[in-house]
Each structure stands twice: as C-alpha cells, then as structure tokens.
C-alpha cells in the first residue's frame, strides 16, 4: 500500500488478507524483503508490526545507527524516538482493527500507533536486522516539519500521562535545573518498568543516561549563555562609566 495515510487506513476494514504491507511509492524495497518478513511472520504469527532495517536511498547511510529489534527493546526506545521505519512494516490487520489505535495527529500518526501498541504487552513490535528497504528523504517543507514536531510532542506527552507521569519532560520546557532532570527520569524509570514489565531494562537505562546527558548539555549551554550575556552587559556598563568619567 502506498496511498496516503487517510486513504489506506479505512481499507483495513474491507480487505481480507491477514497481513498488510506498508511502502511509500518513492521508496525502494530489496527483492527479498517480503520473503524475509513472511518467513518470520509464519514462525511468529502473533506479531503485530514487523519492520526492517533501512538505509537512505540517497547516500546509503543507515536510517538508525542502533536499531532496536525485540519487543522489549522497541518498548525501551520508542518513547524517545521513532525506531520503526513505517514503509518497511507489515501489519497484523486484525490486531490493528481491534485496537483502533491510530490517533488523529497530522504527520505523526504512525508514531502514535507505535506508542499505543507498546502499552499493550499482547501486541508485539519487532524489527528485523536485515536491511530490506531504501528510504527516500522527503523534501524539506517547513510547515509540514513544524506540524510533525508539534504532533510528536503531543503524542509523547499523552504517552507519559498513560504511564502515570505528572511532570513534563525536561526537553519540552525552557527552564529546568539538574534536580528536576534527576527527579523526572527517576520517576520515569520506575513508572515505565511498572507499566511495561516486558521492557528491556538494560537498553532503557542506556537511553535514560543518554537523555540525561543531553539535558546536562542544555543546562550547561543555558548557564554559559547567561554568563556571557552578563559579562557583555557588565563590560558595556564599565565602558560607559569609564567614558563618562572624563
């Protein structure tokens, strides 16, 4: 299926095949893509979503440097970034219809689906390590990109609420200190493990450490920017004081 999202989604209710393959018309699948995927699905029929590794069509670089493979790894990574390449996926039609999980967020519907699915331990998202798709970078459209970013933030906030979080992610607020970062991620770690007992705890910890490192850099930049501005203003004040002395 390579139609637009709002066109192909309703067709899940009228078609009969148990599996539905996704692919955009401007991407390129390797000849053995469906062979590898269907072999896996025949052995693991309860899989909900099966994606694959992918490379960019333009420069052959990998779409993800570290691709989560198992449901537990996907559950650990997905709340931080979209770790499933949607044109590479094959969906379990019946499970998707039963869940009715696609949220109405423009340009981020797939990400919303993945995050909803990992909340249900009976739904499994898996990635094959094989590179089976060449993914074409879309044309940069500022309005589209802005809408996608806003939708992604909303989806992540809803996910956080669904696992019991009350505070806002440090990345979504302007002013926060290190105590807030420590408290938020400690609370997140406890609540997501309780909500998703199947999650890969080792990968989760690595990702949390990485997120805390990013937050620390942001705090450092903010504090140093404040210091630079303060010193600049102090220098200007000193200059005028010296000037008016004579």
N, C-alpha and C positions, 0 to 999 in steps of 0.2 A: 504494500500500500504506500503510495507516495502522494496522496491528496493532502490538502490542508487538514489541520487538526480537527476543526469543527465539522469538516465534511466526512472524514473517515470514521470518527468516533461513533456516530449513530449506526453505522453499518454493522457494528459488532452484534447488534440485536437481530439482524436479518440474515447474516451469513451462517453457514453450518460448520465449517472446519473448526476443530478444537484449538488449533494454533494459528495465530495471525502474525505475519512477519511485517516489521516496520522497515521502511527505507525511503529516503528522500530521493527525488528524481535526479538531483545533481551530484549524488554520491556514487561510489564505485565499489561493488562487492567482489571479493575474490571468488573464483569459480567454485571452491569447495566450502563456501560459507554455510549454506544450508545443510550440506552433508554433515559437517561437524556438529552443527546445532541440533539437528534432528536425531543424530546418534545419541547425543547427551540426553535429549528430552525423552527418548524411548526408554532410557535407563532410569531417568528421574522424572516420571510423569507428573509429579506434584509441584514441579517448578512453576512459579507464577510469571517470572520475567527472566529471560536468558539473553544477556548481552555478550558482546565480544570486545576484545581489544581492537583499537583502531589507530590509524595514522592519518595525518593531514595529507590530503591529495597533493597540495602544492609543494611541500618540502619533505614529505615522507617522515616527519617527526612524529613521535607518539602523542596521542591525544592526552594520555595520562602517564606521568613518569612512574607512578606506582599504582597499579590497578587492583583494587580490592576484588577478590574472587568469590569467596564463600558468603553465604547469607550473613554470618556474623561479622565478617569484615566489611561488607556493604553497609550493614547497620551502623557500624562504628564511624564510617567515613561520610555517609550520606548527609547527616545533619550539618556538616561543614562545607561540603561541595558536592556537586552532581557527579557521581562516579559511574554513571551508566550512560553510554552513548546511545541515545534513543533510536537513531537509524539502524543500529546494529541489532536491535532487540527482536525477539519472538515472544509474543504474549499468550498466556493461557486465557483464551477468550471467555470461558465460563467463569473463571475466578474474577476477572476484571468486571464483568457484567454484574456478578453477585455483589461485589463490594461497592460499586457505584462511587468510586473514589476520586474521580477526576475533579479537582476543584476548578472554579472559574477564575483563573488568574491568567491574564493575557501574557503570552510569550514565555510562560514558565509552567504550563500545565503538566508536562511530563515530570518535572522535578517535584511538583505537588503530589503526583501519583506515587512516585518512588518513596517519598517521605511518609505518606499514608500507609503504604504497604508494609514498611518495616515495623510499624506499630503492631502488626498482626503476626505473631510467631508462626501461624499456619501458612503464611504467604512467604514464598522464598524468591529472593532476587539473587541471581548468580551471574558472574561474568566468566567467560572462557578466556584463558590466557592467550589464545591464538589471535593473531592479527588477521581479521577477516573482512575489514572494511576500510576504504579510503574516504575520509570525511572532508568535504569541501568547506573551507571557511566562508561564512556568509559575508556579504557586502556590509561594511560598517554603516549602520543607519542610526544616528544619534537618538532620534525619538524612540525607535524600537529598543535600542540598548538601554535607554533610561527606563522605559516601561518594564523591561525584563528585570533590571536591577531592583526596582521598587516591588515588583511581584515576588521576586526571590526573597527579599527581606520580610515581606508579609507572611510568606509561606513558612519561613524559618521561625518567625515569632509564634505562629499558630502551633508549629511542632513543639516548640519549647513549652507552650501552655499545656499541650496534650500530655507531656511527661511530668507536669507538675511544677515547672519553673515559674517563679513570680517576677524576678528581676529581669532586666533587659540585657541582652548580650553586650559585652563591652564594645564590640565592633559597631554597634548600632547607636551608640551615644557619644556625644562630643567630649564630655568631661568625666573622667573617672581616674581613680588612683589605683595603686597596686593592691591595696587591701580589698577593693571592690573586685578586682580581677581574681584574686585568690579565692574569695568567698564564692563568687559566681561559678567558677569552674569546679570547686569542691562540691558545691550543691548539685551542679550538672552531672558530675561523675556519679554521685550517689543515686540520683533520681533516674538517670538513663539506664543504669545497670538494674535497678529495681523494676523499671518498666519493660526493659528488653533483656531478660536473663540470658538469651542466646548470643548476645553481642560478644564480639572478640575483644576481650578486656586488654590484651597487650597492645593491639592496634589503637584502641580507644585512648590509652594512656599516652602513646606516642603523639597522637593527633592533638590531645589536650596540651601537652608540653609545647607543641609547635604553635598552637593558638596563643598560649601564654607568652611565648617568645615574641610573637607579633605584637601583642598588646604592650609588652615591655618596651619594644622599639618605638611604638606610637607615643607612649608616655615620655620616653627619652627625647624624642623629636619635639614634642609639645613643650616640655620643660626647657629645652635648649633654645627653642624659638622664642619663648617668653624672655629668657635671659638675654638673648641677642637684642630683642626689641627694647628691653630695659636698658641695656648698655648703650644702645644707639641713642635713646632719648636722654640718658644721663650725659652722654658726650655732647649732644646738642645744647642741653641746658648749660653745661660747663662752658661751651664755646660762647654763648650769648652773655653769660656772666662775665667772662674774660673780656669780651668785646666792649661791654658797657662800662667796664672798669676804667677805660681810658677816654 
